[in-house]
Amino acid sequence: MTDLISLSALEMLSAFRSGELSPVQVTQAVLDQIAACDGVLGATFAVDPSAALDMARASEARWRAGTPASCGGYTLDGVPATIKDRINVKGKPTVLGTAAIEPKPSPVDAPVTARLREAGAVLIGKTTMPDYGMLSSGLSSFHGRTRNPWSLDKSPGGSSGGAGAAAAAGYGPLHVGTDLGGSIRLPAAWCGVVGLKPSYGRVPLDPPFMALAAGPMTRTVSDAALMMSVLSQPDAADYASLPYQDIDWLQLERDLRGVRIGLLLDGGHGLATEPETRAAIEAAARRFEAAGAVVELMKPWATSQLVDNIDRFWRTRSNADMALLPQELQEKILPFVRAWAQTGAGHTGAEVFQGYAATTAMRAATIRATQPYDFVLSPVAAIAAFDGSLPMPTNDVATAMHHITFTVPFSMSEQPAISVNAGYTSDGLPIGLQIAGRRFDDLGVLQMARAWEEMRPAERPFPVKF
């Protein structure tokens, strides 16, 4: 079983094509892994083994007939996949991680779910998230606590914490997360996996929202690229999506000679970068430089005023949404999230507009600062995985967003950014390297991440037994 759950999606597809393996075998192995581990990790919900095996048997029949399913000419037929709570899956509940929402089956698939289904992926179930996605932790009033596979007392991050934990623990090779200020990249970093936040609009959403992106969370860059070939297929439901581009997502080789790289080691606001994290990112930069890239140290541009004003805008929006609920339902929301949102009450129109304006000011500052470079290297987070009993690294409503300084600029600027493991702390926790590129250069970001995979020191085995 351990061998099967460690296979990449590309390896699975090759084995299905040759007849060496069946989708039923790998699906059963993944279901067995979830059954054995999720009582400890708490990374999934709405897992339906019977339905998943039915999908796997249908896939097996298609492979035997030589007619695998495809979406836009790309196949994921028979490969197990999970989808984050906030993304609709027909027949499964979407509760946004909160006990304030009644778990009713969704009547429709979201665009990414529909594309995965068309490509033949076996939909294992959904992954957990914190209340309304407004925590970088594994705590949820609906799901309970999700744990980090690398250290069970640590947080997997959030809000795509269930997806990050599932990817690390061998719950299949393909997982979909979402990211507004770091919610793919942070859990990917803290769980030691790959997490891509695509350019805004690259992956269709329904409904779209400013800066929100859906993207792959996988163990390898190649699998993330494979997922993008399907997730990026067009869907008219997203009125803000980019025009479709037929990108050769698996063309991942790149000559690094002459590539201009900015190195950002100080976020300019919030938590200070831990020495082990800084050292790991500096070591990565040196390897890129040795391969021919031109690396230049950057000054930070994400000021406390910008980040705090963006935070205020999010608080105000969240408070307005929660205020629509009856009092008895508001009281079911995780107390930290409710307290955080309530600080968004009472602001003047001018103050709310100032918060909104900070999103565009951050975009302008980020584009201006990164324009001289092809790519920017930085930590994903200033710190390694934190105490899993805490809702946020600082455990303080006033400083709730002080850990997203490296991620939020590239959300507001709509640029693609990826987290890929850079190494480990002295106590064995993963350290995430963020690689950000120019807007629309999603393939370039994947190519740089793949180059890093080939250059970096040997990885430690993923934790799959608990």
C-alpha positions in Angstrom: 0.0 0.0 0.0 2.8 2.4 0.9 4.3 2.0 -2.6 0.9 2.7 -4.3 0.1 5.8 -2.3 3.6 7.2 -3.0 3.1 7.1 -6.8 2.8 10.4 -8.6 -0.2 11.0 -10.9 2.1 10.7 -13.9 3.4 7.4 -12.7 -0.1 6.1 -12.1 -1.2 7.1 -15.6 1.7 5.3 -17.1 0.9 2.2 -15.1 -2.8 2.4 -16.1 -1.8 2.8 -19.8 0.5 -0.2 -19.7 -1.9 -2.3 -17.7 0.6 -2.8 -14.8 -1.9 -1.2 -12.3 -5.6 -0.6 -12.2 -7.4 2.5 -10.9 -9.2 0.3 -8.5 -6.0 -0.8 -6.9 -4.7 2.7 -6.3 -8.1 4.0 -5.2 -8.4 1.2 -2.6 -4.9 1.9 -1.4 -5.7 5.6 -0.9 -9.0 4.7 0.9 -7.1 2.3 3.1 -4.6 5.1 4.0 -7.4 7.5 4.8 -9.1 4.9 7.0 -5.9 4.1 8.8 -4.7 7.7 9.4 -7.5 10.3 9.3 -8.7 9.5 12.7 -5.5 11.1 13.8 -4.9 13.7 11.1 -8.5 14.9 10.5 -7.8 16.1 7.0 -10.9 14.9 5.1 -14.7 14.8 5.2 -17.4 13.6 3.0 -15.3 10.6 1.9 -17.5 8.0 0.1 -15.5 4.8 -0.5 -18.3 3.2 -2.5 -18.7 6.1 -4.9 -15.0 6.4 -5.3 -14.6 2.7 -6.1 -17.4 3.0 -8.6 -15.6 5.8 -10.3 -12.4 3.7 -10.3 -14.1 0.7 -11.8 -15.5 2.9 -14.6 -12.0 4.2 -15.2 -10.6 0.7 -15.3 -13.1 -0.2 -18.0 -12.2 2.8 -20.1 -8.5 2.0 -19.9 -9.1 -1.6 -20.9 -11.1 -0.3 -23.9 -8.3 2.1 -24.8 -10.7 5.1 -24.4 -9.5 7.0 -21.3 -11.5 10.1 -20.4 -10.0 13.5 -21.2 -10.7 17.2 -20.7 -9.3 19.5 -23.3 -7.1 16.6 -24.6 -5.6 15.9 -21.1 -6.4 12.9 -19.0 -6.4 12.2 -15.2 -8.4 9.0 -15.7 -8.3 6.9 -12.5 -6.1 9.2 -10.5 -7.4 9.8 -6.9 -8.1 13.5 -6.1 -9.5 15.5 -3.3 -11.2 18.9 -3.3 -11.3 21.6 -0.6 -14.4 22.2 1.4 -15.2 25.6 -0.1 -15.3 24.2 -3.7 -18.7 22.7 -4.7 -18.9 19.0 -5.4 -22.3 17.8 -6.6 -23.9 15.8 -3.8 -21.4 16.8 -1.2 -21.8 19.6 1.4 -19.9 22.8 1.3 -19.8 24.3 4.8 -16.8 26.6 4.6 -15.4 25.0 7.7 -18.0 26.5 10.0 -20.7 25.0 12.2 -22.8 28.1 11.3 -23.6 26.6 7.9 -26.0 23.6 7.6 -24.3 20.8 5.7 -26.5 20.4 2.6 -25.5 18.6 -0.6 -24.4 20.9 -3.3 -26.7 20.7 -6.4 -23.8 21.4 -8.8 -20.1 21.0 -9.4 -17.8 24.0 -9.4 -15.8 24.5 -12.6 -12.7 22.8 -11.2 -14.7 19.9 -10.0 -16.4 19.5 -13.4 -13.0 19.6 -15.1 -11.5 16.9 -12.9 -14.6 14.8 -13.4 -14.4 15.2 -17.2 -10.7 14.2 -17.1 -11.7 11.0 -15.2 -10.2 11.7 -11.8 -11.5 9.6 -9.0 -13.0 12.1 -6.5 -12.2 10.6 -3.1 -13.8 13.3 -1.0 -13.3 16.8 0.4 -10.6 18.3 2.6 -11.0 20.4 5.7 -10.6 24.1 6.2 -11.0 26.6 9.1 -14.1 28.8 9.5 -14.7 30.8 6.3 -11.1 30.3 5.3 -10.0 33.1 7.5 -7.3 31.2 9.5 -3.9 30.0 8.6 -4.4 27.0 10.9 -6.2 23.6 11.1 -8.9 24.7 13.5 -12.5 24.6 12.5 -15.8 24.7 14.4 -17.2 22.1 11.9 -14.3 19.9 11.2 -12.4 20.1 14.5 -8.7 20.0 14.4 -6.5 19.0 11.4 -2.9 18.0 12.3 0.4 18.4 10.4 1.7 14.9 9.3 5.3 16.0 10.0 4.6 16.7 13.7 1.2 16.0 15.1 1.3 18.9 17.6 2.0 21.4 14.8 -0.5 23.2 12.5 -0.8 22.2 8.9 -1.5 25.9 8.1 -4.6 27.1 6.2 -6.9 27.7 4.9 -6.2 24.7 2.6 -4.7 22.8 5.6 -6.7 19.6 4.9 -5.3 19.5 1.4 -1.8 20.1 2.5 -2.0 17.4 5.2 -3.7 15.0 2.7 -1.0 15.5 0.1 1.8 14.9 2.6 0.1 11.8 4.1 -0.5 10.0 0.9 -4.2 10.5 0.4 -3.7 10.4 -3.4 -1.4 12.6 -5.6 -3.9 15.4 -6.6 -5.5 18.0 -4.3 -7.2 21.3 -5.0 -6.9 24.2 -2.7 -7.8 27.9 -2.8 -5.7 31.0 -2.0 -6.7 34.6 -1.2 -3.7 35.7 0.8 -1.6 32.6 1.1 -4.0 29.8 1.7 -2.4 27.3 -0.8 1.2 28.4 -0.3 1.3 28.5 3.5 0.0 24.9 4.2 2.0 23.6 1.2 5.1 25.1 2.9 4.3 23.8 6.4 3.4 20.4 5.1 6.4 20.1 2.7 4.4 19.8 -0.5 4.0 21.8 -3.7 1.3 24.4 -3.9 0.7 26.7 -6.8 -1.4 29.9 -6.6 -2.0 30.6 -10.3 -2.4 34.0 -11.9 -5.8 35.4 -11.0 -8.3 34.2 -13.5 -6.2 31.3 -14.8 -8.4 28.7 -13.1 -12.1 29.4 -13.5 -14.2 29.9 -10.3 -17.9 30.3 -9.7 -18.3 32.8 -8.3 -15.0 34.6 -8.8 -13.8 37.0 -6.1 -11.0 39.6 -6.1 -7.6 37.9 -5.8 -9.1 34.5 -5.1 -7.4 31.6 -6.9 -7.8 27.8 -7.0 -4.8 25.7 -7.7 -3.0 22.3 -7.3 -1.4 20.9 -4.1 0.7 17.9 -4.9 4.0 16.2 -3.9 5.7 17.0 -7.2 5.9 20.0 -9.5 5.2 17.7 -12.5 1.9 16.7 -10.9 1.0 20.3 -10.3 1.6 21.1 -14.0 -0.5 18.1 -15.0 -3.3 19.3 -12.9 -3.1 22.8 -14.4 -3.6 21.3 -17.9 -7.1 20.3 -16.7 -7.9 23.0 -14.1 -7.2 25.8 -16.5 -9.7 24.7 -19.1 -12.3 27.4 -19.8 -15.6 27.8 -18.1 -18.1 30.5 -19.0 -19.4 30.7 -15.3 -16.3 32.7 -14.4 -16.9 36.2 -15.9 -13.5 37.3 -14.6 -11.4 34.5 -16.0 -8.4 35.0 -18.4 -8.8 34.1 -22.1 -7.9 30.5 -22.4 -4.3 29.7 -23.5 -3.3 26.2 -24.7 -0.2 26.1 -22.6 2.2 23.1 -22.8 2.1 22.7 -19.0 4.4 19.7 -18.9 7.2 21.5 -20.8 9.1 22.1 -17.6 12.8 22.2 -18.7 14.4 25.7 -18.5 17.9 27.1 -19.0 18.6 29.2 -15.9 21.5 31.1 -17.5 20.8 34.8 -17.4 17.5 34.5 -15.6 17.1 37.6 -13.4 16.1 36.7 -9.8 15.2 39.0 -6.9 15.9 37.6 -3.5 13.5 38.8 -0.8 14.5 37.8 2.8 12.7 40.5 4.8 8.9 40.8 4.4 9.0 44.4 5.7 6.2 43.8 8.2 4.9 41.3 10.7 6.9 38.3 11.9 10.7 38.3 11.6 12.2 35.6 9.4 13.6 32.8 11.5 17.3 32.1 11.0 16.8 28.5 9.8 14.2 29.7 7.3 16.5 32.5 6.0 19.4 30.2 5.7 17.4 27.7 3.6 16.2 30.4 1.2 19.7 31.8 0.9 21.1 28.4 0.1 18.4 27.9 -2.6 19.4 31.3 -4.1 23.1 30.3 -4.2 22.1 27.1 -6.1 20.2 29.1 -8.7 23.2 31.5 -9.0 25.5 28.5 -9.5 23.3 27.4 -12.4 23.7 30.7 -14.1 20.9 32.9 -12.8 21.6 36.5 -11.7 20.5 37.0 -8.1 20.0 40.4 -6.5 18.9 41.1 -2.9 15.6 43.1 -2.8 14.3 45.6 -0.3 10.8 44.9 1.2 7.8 46.9 0.0 4.9 45.4 2.0 4.5 48.1 4.7 2.6 47.7 7.9 0.1 50.3 6.7 -0.7 48.3 3.5 -1.1 44.9 5.2 -3.1 46.2 8.1 -5.5 48.1 5.8 -6.0 45.0 3.7 -6.7 43.1 6.9 -9.2 45.7 7.9 -11.0 45.4 4.6 -11.2 41.6 5.0 -12.5 42.1 8.6 -15.2 44.5 7.5 -16.4 42.2 4.7 -16.4 39.1 7.0 -18.3 41.0 9.7 -20.9 42.1 7.2 -21.4 38.6 6.0 -21.6 37.1 9.5 -24.0 39.8 10.7 -26.6 38.5 8.3 -26.7 35.3 10.3 -29.1 34.8 13.3 -27.4 35.3 16.6 -27.6 31.6 17.5 -25.6 30.7 14.3 -23.1 33.5 14.8 -22.3 31.9 18.2 -21.3 28.7 16.4 -18.5 30.3 14.5 -15.0 29.7 15.9 -14.5 32.3 18.6 -11.2 33.7 17.2 -12.7 34.1 13.7 -15.8 35.8 15.2 -13.7 38.1 17.4 -11.5 39.0 14.4 -14.5 39.8 12.2 -16.2 41.9 14.8 -13.3 44.3 14.8 -14.5 45.2 11.3 -17.7 46.7 12.7 -18.2 50.5 13.0 -15.8 51.7 10.4 -16.7 54.8 8.3 -17.2 54.5 4.6 -13.9 56.3 4.1 -12.1 53.8 6.3 -13.6 50.9 4.4 -12.6 52.5 1.1 -9.1 53.0 2.5 -8.9 49.3 3.2 -10.1 48.5 -0.4 -7.7 51.0 -1.9 -4.8 49.2 0.0 -5.4 46.1 -2.2 -4.7 48.1 -5.4 -1.8 50.0 -3.7 -0.2 46.7 -2.8 -0.7 45.5 -6.3 1.0 48.6 -7.7 3.9 48.4 -5.2 4.5 44.7 -5.9 4.5 45.1 -9.7 6.9 48.1 -9.4 9.2 46.3 -7.0 9.4 43.0 -9.1 9.5 44.5 -12.6 13.3 44.3 -12.9 13.2 40.6 -12.3 11.9 37.5 -14.1 11.2 35.8 -10.8 11.4 36.5 -7.0 12.6 34.0 -4.4 11.5 34.3 -0.8 10.3 32.3 2.1 6.7 31.4 2.0 6.4 32.1 5.7 8.9 33.7 8.1 8.4 30.8 10.5 8.1 27.0 10.4 4.9 25.3 11.4 3.5 26.6 14.7 1.6 25.1 17.7 -1.4 23.4 16.2 -3.7 24.3 19.1 -3.5 28.0 18.0 -5.7 29.7 15.5 -2.9 31.9 14.1 0.8 32.0 14.7 0.5 35.1 17.0 -2.7 33.9 18.7 -3.7 37.6 18.7 -6.7 39.1 16.9 -4.8 42.4 16.5 -1.9 40.8 14.7 -3.8 38.0 13.0 -2.2 38.6 9.5 1.4 39.2 10.6 2.5 35.9 9.1 1.3 36.6 5.4 3.8 39.3 4.5 5.6 37.2 1.9 2.4 35.7 0.3 -0.2 38.5 0.3 1.7 40.9 -2.1 1.5 38.3 -4.9 -2.2 37.7 -4.2 -3.0 41.3 -4.6 -0.8 41.7 -7.7 -2.5 38.6 -9.3 1.0 37.1 -10.1 1.6 33.4 -10.0 3.5 32.1 -7.0 4.4 28.6 -5.9 5.6 26.9 -2.7 8.1 24.1 -3.0 10.1 22.5 -0.2 13.5 24.1 0.5 14.7 22.0 3.3 14.0 21.3 7.0 14.5 22.9 10.4 16.7 21.3 13.0 13.7 19.5 14.4 12.6 18.2 11.0 9.9 20.6 10.0 9.6 21.6 6.3 10.6 25.1 5.1 8.8 26.5 2.0 10.5 28.4 -0.8 8.2 30.8 -2.7 8.9 31.4 -6.3 6.8 34.2 -7.8 6.8 35.2 -11.5 5.4 37.9 -13.7 1.6 37.9 -14.2 0.5 35.2 -16.6 3.9 33.4 -16.5 2.5 30.4 -14.6 4.5 28.0 -16.7 7.7 29.9 -15.9 7.0 29.6 -12.2 6.5 25.9 -12.6 9.7 25.6 -14.6 11.7 27.3 -11.9 10.1 25.1 -9.2 11.0 22.0 -11.3 14.6 23.3 -11.7 14.8 23.7 -7.9 13.5 20.1 -7.4 16.4 18.9 -9.5 19.0 21.0 -7.7 18.0 20.7 -4.1 19.4 18.2 -1.6 17.7 14.9 -1.2 14.2 15.0 0.3 13.2 13.2 3.4 10.4 10.5 3.1 6.9 11.8 3.6 5.3 10.8 6.9 2.6 8.2 6.1 2.2 6.3 9.4 0.7 7.8 12.6 
